[in-house]
Amino acid sequence: MSTFVLNVEENVKILLESSPPSDGAASCTAMLLANVHCQLGECILYDDINDTILWTDIYGKKFYKLPLSGTDGVVVSCTKRLSSSMLCAFALTTRNNVYLCAWHNGFQLFDLETNKSLSDYSTGEDVCPLQLPTRLNDGRCDSSGRRFICGGYFGEKPNAYMKVFKVELNKKKNQLVHSSILDKIQVTNSLCFSPDESKMYLADSPTRQIHVHDYNKETGEIDNKRLVYTESLGVPDGSCCDAQGYIWNAVWRGGAGPSMVHRIDPNTGEIVFTVHMPDSTSQVSCCCLGGKDLDVLFITTASEGRDGEKEPHAGGIYAAKVGFKGRKEGRFVVT
């Protein structure tokens, strides 16, 4: 286990003591919270029990924890330096420090603190039949904790497509199992649920579109796909959904200028609020609402492919108090 002390305690204090935008404001600007230079920061989540922000650096093969409070101060630590597998997404579980991990080629329960696997890989079809650079990508647990939804990334291979899977625990066999709920996608992103979980949002990023599907909470199946939003400034990357049902989407611009996170009305497709980067960082990758009041937007970014002189803080973690409340993350139920 490696520990990275980034002296961000003062930044966190400033953030948490800041005021949200005034009522009726259409935008605000984030602050750089931790200059960690992730190659591909992703899957940022708020652990409400431990008051901690978690995220993965997929290509850097690191898992980060940023406590927002505690006697030990604020430390960003890498709890596992992965030697062979990329941690592409993960879910909180009902056991502390145990995560449902989406490695590049499969799903597994894992204790990232002690570097111990707690289950075999899930059973089902090969989730990465074309091998690297194709891999799993974005994922999220539903609020019931019965399933984790996660899909793939096509690795920029011509005419390649991946699938979106549901992962469940067979309690009789104590075995993870997965099966496909969507058979053709290139880049799985923007995966989140409406507050009542009757709807699941999903983007296939190259299309620049976010769609909504009816979500069957009993079976985990989806249907009735329709368009919610088309992004014109970049491509839609990771998303979360707030307590009012609005979608917060990270816009990946790939060097085309400073990026942002849009708050989108899912009924009209209208952008109703924007969080801007405070600098030239162009590859915003994912976001979550966290903090004790669930009103702080935390944002991951990526440094891959970017010029460090032009984007010196690419790969950093940004945040802004936005004044809109989020929702607690679902926790995958384990025995």
Helices and strands as residue ranges (DSSP letters): E 2-4, H 9-17, E 27-29, E 31-34, E 41-47, E 52-57, E 62-67, E 76-78, E 87-92, E 98-103, E 106-111, E 116-117, E 135-141, E 147-153, E 162-170, E 175-185, E 188-193, E 199-204, G 205-207, E 209-215, E 222-230, E 235-241, E 247-252, E 260-264, E 271-276, E 284-290, E 296-301, E 317-321
